[in-house]
């Protein structure tokens, strides 16, 4: 199994360890390098900077993307490791050479189910760790140093990972359970991770209108989260904000063959709706490339039966 030891901003770590969120944004201020070191579900360890120089916790890799800092804040808020957007922006700008770009693009490594070790559980960095490493290093349990480090982490997992992981909000880690224990077999997705995964699965375009302006695109649950709908890509659809409101209010839905259906109630109740009736009966303009990420029939049927005002 591959896992990653990432160099972590100490103030970011301290803030997040206090609020204990469901998912977090391990941001990269440069906003140009793709993170390809891990597969979804793999462990990502936090290496605290000097003077601490220890491993203070971990998360589980969900995805990597690039976002303007305003959108990253909207998606994750305090889960970016800052108390306010202004603090977040100032911290990002402080790392960048260009101080004039007020809304730069940053890299976002999305981690779910973060764990922050108590001080007495902090782990020493591996013997082959170099002070010249700026971002991080990949390790493998197939190698002696990686196996030695992972065995220390593995001892802590049963202490920190309890039964808080709901069945419907999980994605599989591909390593065999017998080798690394049940705690790594399934990891939950949080709201921020859900938003990023849906946004990228739909190629950053509204599935109905084709709108590409990122700030007005929203990841909608087909079966609402409040009704036990999971944070799963197959329960999501990317919509322009006004379309999203109509979808959640039942004035618009999609069919199991992925076509748009607009309710007559818009015209009846509001004497309007020309903008929206043009989409009635049309196929979705954008759907995820992976079949498993496309809207699941059971969630569509739930929305049609319980929300849509047909």
Number of C-alpha atoms within 10 A of each C-alpha: 20 18 22 22 22 20 19 21 16 17 13 17 20 14 16 21 18 10 11 14 17 18 27 28 24 24 24 19 19 15 18 11 12 13 13 8 15 19 16 17 26 23 25 25 26 26 27 23 16 10 7 12 16 19 25 26 25 23 23 28 27 26 21 23 18 20 20 17 24 17 16 23 21 13 22 21 19 19 22 26 26 20 13 12 17 11 12 19 17 12 13 21 19 11 12 14 9 10 12 9 10 14 14 19 20 20 23 25 20 27 27 26 21 24 22 21 19 11 11 7 15 20 17 14 16 15 8 7 11 11 9 7 10 11 11 19 15 14 20 16 15 10 11 11 14 18 15 13 18 20 12 14 19 14 10 15 16 13 9 15 15 9 8 9 15 12 11 13 17 18 16 13 18 14 15 12 13 8 9 14 13 11 16 21 17 18 26 24 28 23 19 24 28 25 24 25 24 26 25 16 22 24 17 20 23 28 22 23 16 17 15 14 11 15 12 14 22 25 25 26 27 27 24 18 13 8 7 10 17 26 26 24 28 22 25 30 27 29 25 23 16 12 21 23 15 17 22 18 13 20 21 28 28 25 17 15 11 18 16 23 21 23 20 14 16 19 12 10 9 8 9 12 16 10 7 20 18 12 17 16 14 14 17 18 15 18 21 19 11 8 10 10 19 19 24 18 15 14 20 22 18 15 23 21 11 11 19 21 18 14
